[in-house]
């Protein structure tokens, strides 16, 4: 559960707000054109020459006085309807070579784009963008490095993590310096140790990494949003690189990039790139907004990528299990009395065929229900009774207890093959992403978690195409009923407690509450889910 946040509307480009720097730039441009505006009685040839002078003056001086992130392509390209959509997605949709453009209008994250001769320098936490050329005397010399001939054109700072509004967390994220420089021709002090011919995406794995909700919401899904259009021709450069994270999400990363990820801190070599995106784009909780994506990619497309990522491993698991089952059955058949009395009744080939057939037999399949079980806080204390009730209704039930060390492919396999998932509100509900669209997701909602359960899991689940059922427990179904007076606001008015702050919510409702389901009441939800799945199955077979 995280703090509530709202988007701030970015200022429109048409807003009549002009800074002092912009005023001085406008005055400079007007000075360049003085002669052509006020001497209209000159001959046409002379007027033409003045016009050429005016355009040349503006072209030469504009890069020196306009911000380096100013993109001429947006000014001179015809604005088609499609172009307008792209520009609305980001003010840095188009970046000219040799420039840095940072979009800081987002509430959730900043993002900077760089294009040109890009080189990393991890000891100084810097990414340099070099512009070669002879230094002009008219240029600003404030940023020039003495004795080196390097002139700093632009210096941006960014913490590439997607929880921009949480200052306490962002202060723990390493800050990167993005520096654009103009250097003299022949300057040999900026060599490349590793030269890449594909773009880079820089991001941090700090913050809340270690919590599966944040790993997907703040990291993996934004990484998909930011990089999928590169079609795997992209290199990921990671701040706060964790080997365990690479191992855990390696299957997904291999479907986003053809290249090994780079540890920004651990690799002090100078890596050179033609383009770079620093920071990740994020749309909403555990989702992908198709309106902001190229080719209208959605959260369903992200889940399809998960399918491709995990299938090879799942296929291997299935083969291993079949081999073990065949071996077990083979031993049973060889030791049974019937096989001893008639040892030659069947040929070895026939016996092997029978073994494989028995292992692969799939009797009439029951709807499968997976329960994501909890051991500590927010556990369902009468879970065994719920399992028996679900089996009586007609479900095949699997109880899954994932932890930080559980292989994601194994969790994906179980949930991908299920029809219904049940769990109590918490980070593990992130695994609804592993359900097939059309499946049922029942979230048990403890006291004090109604808003968070809907915002972080309920609404995103619907966007994935799941049938979402939120089961809000009653006061008597909470273990807090035994700890507090029956009229205490903790029970009667949880919202008044959660408004006091995150500390109260966590201490009371997240860390100190378990659930005792009213099985008669909960049975209605399970029965509804069962009938829904059976009805869908019947429609498919008709």
Secondary structure, DSSP 8 states (H G I E B T S, - for coil): ------------TT-----HHHHHHHHHHHHHTHHHHH-TTS-HHHHHHHHHHHHHHHHHHHHHHS-TT--HHHHHS---HHHHHHHHH-TTSS--TTEEEEE---SS--EEEEEEEEEEEGGGTEEEEEEES---TTS--TTEETTTTEEEEEEEEE---S-TT-HHHHTTS--EEEEEEEE-TT--SS--SEE-SSEEEEEE--TTTTSHHHIIIIIIHHHHHHHGGGTB-EEEEEES--HHHHHHTHHHHTTTBSS--EETTT--S-EEEEEEEES----BTTB--GGGSGGG--HHHHHHHHHHHHHHHHHHHHHHHHHHHHHHHHHHHHHSHHHHHTTTSS-HHHHHHHHHHHHH---S---EEEEE--SSTT-BTTHHHHHHHHHHHT-EEEEE---TTS-HHHHHHHHHT-SEEEEESSGGGGGGGGS-TT-EEEEEE-TT-HHHHIIIIIHHHHHTT-EEEEEE--GGGBGGGGTS-TT-HHHH-HHHHHTT-HHHIIIIIISS--B---HHHHHHHHHHHHHHHHHHHHHHH-
